Amino acid sequence: LHGQLFRLCVYYVVCTHHHALPRTDEEEGVWGVGRVHNQLLQILWPRFNYVLSLSIHSVRETDPAKLSELDTRPHFITRRFGEFYSAILTLNDKFPNDQTVRSMTLLQAEVENVVLRMAAEFPARNDQLVFLINNYDLMLSVMQARTTEASKEVLTIQDLLNKRINEYVDEILSPYFGGMISFVKDTEKKLEGGGPGPVNESYISQLVRGFAQDYKRSIDSINGVVMKCFTNFKNGTVILQSALTKMIQYYNRFQKILGQPPFKTLACRGDLVNIHHVMVEVKKYKNQF
């Protein structure tokens, strides 16, 4: 807040100097007004940069262990950064200042670091990812709501968000479809290498029948978990659809593997659920948010 106030003061002085005052002091008989403006700028700019450096230092020295109890919802630090960044960027469009841009880049880096440190306070990787996604999403939403262009800083946060969403999708699918996913990955590699090796028909039958029995309950469970975890319903929709789409892709690859020798003669292939039935089930959750 202090940084924004100093920045506003500087811009007020600059704007009035360039637009509200006569082009020369002599035109209106006002002596020394331009010099006063310059003196004000010389006072305000260093002070603003000093306040900004204090903000950077404060974030850098933040110890998550000393903060109040954390949960997976967005932390107030990320919201304040998003609002501060947007305000400064809006003002900086009028009268760019390289030092301010450099300082804001440093501040963003420190905020990203402290968010990572706070996430590390959660023992479970799943909770860490939910915390990171919620915080990146909040920063991005605030920054995009107040800017018209996709700046480098916005693109950086978007990239961080996308990476964590992809990792979370893998995490959320694992308890329900992890066996099938591992089988698909391992078998595809073996097939590319020349052959799948020994066929464990009992294990494959277990995967086929397990999917047929549980896929509806698993999809519903995933939907319930996602609905509870993410504060932004729009973001939750994206994550849910990404997870269910990836599940369908893996199941499609699973079916293709079982259609190749030596798997295509397995009796359990008759228990495979038609992929169109799976897609119909997934569509039921398309508008949950």
Disulfide bonds with the S-S distance in Angstrom:
none
